Amino acid sequence: MGQSNPFADFARCLCDGARLMVGVPNYDTYVEHVARTHPGQPPMTRAEFFRNRQDARYGGGSGGFRCC
């Protein structure tokens, strides 16, 4: 296994934090979570995940706008 690059690790952490601040969760983290906590259950595709998170944030599919 290769050595960890501190700059790359910091950049990845910074990017993940920025994505979360603007409401864009990390798909790879989701896939790892599903594999770890729901073995045997296939994860959503990247497109399904994006739509699911967008609907959860903006109230899509519920028939109207939802703020919180």
N, C-alpha and C positions, 0 to 999 in steps of 0.2 A: 504494500500500500504506500502511496506517495505521501510526502510531507505536507502538512497543512500550510497554506499560504496566509499569513495573518492579514495582509491587505485584502486578498480575495474574500476571506471570511468576514472582514469588517464591511466590505462593499456589499456582500450578499445580505448581511444583517441590516445595513442601512437601507438597501432597496426593499427588503421585506417590510421594514418598519414604515417606510414611505407608502408602500402599497396599502398597508393596513390603515394608515391615516386617511387615505382617500377612499377606503372601502373596497379594495381589490385584494381578496384573500389569495394565498399561494396554493395553486393546484397541486404541486408536488407534496406540500405538507398535508393536504387533504388525502392524497393517495396513500401516503405513509400511515396516516391515522386510520383509514379504512382497513388497510392490511393488518395493522396492529390490533385494532379493537373489534373488527368485524370480519374475521377470517372466513373465506369462502364466499363473501359477498363481493361482487364485482363493483369497482368504483364507477362513478359517472364518467362519461367522456369529458374532455376539456370543454367542449361546447355546452354540454349539459350542465356542468359545474358552473360555468360562467352565467348561464341563463338562470340557474337556481339561485345563485348569490345575488344576481341583479333583481330577480323577483322578490327575494327576501328583503332586499334593501329598499326597493321602490314600490312594493305592494303589487307587483304584477301577478296576474292570474286570480286576484281576489275580487276583481270587479271594480276596483277604484284605487285612488291614491291613498297610500298609508304612510304617514310620516314616521311613526315610531312603532 
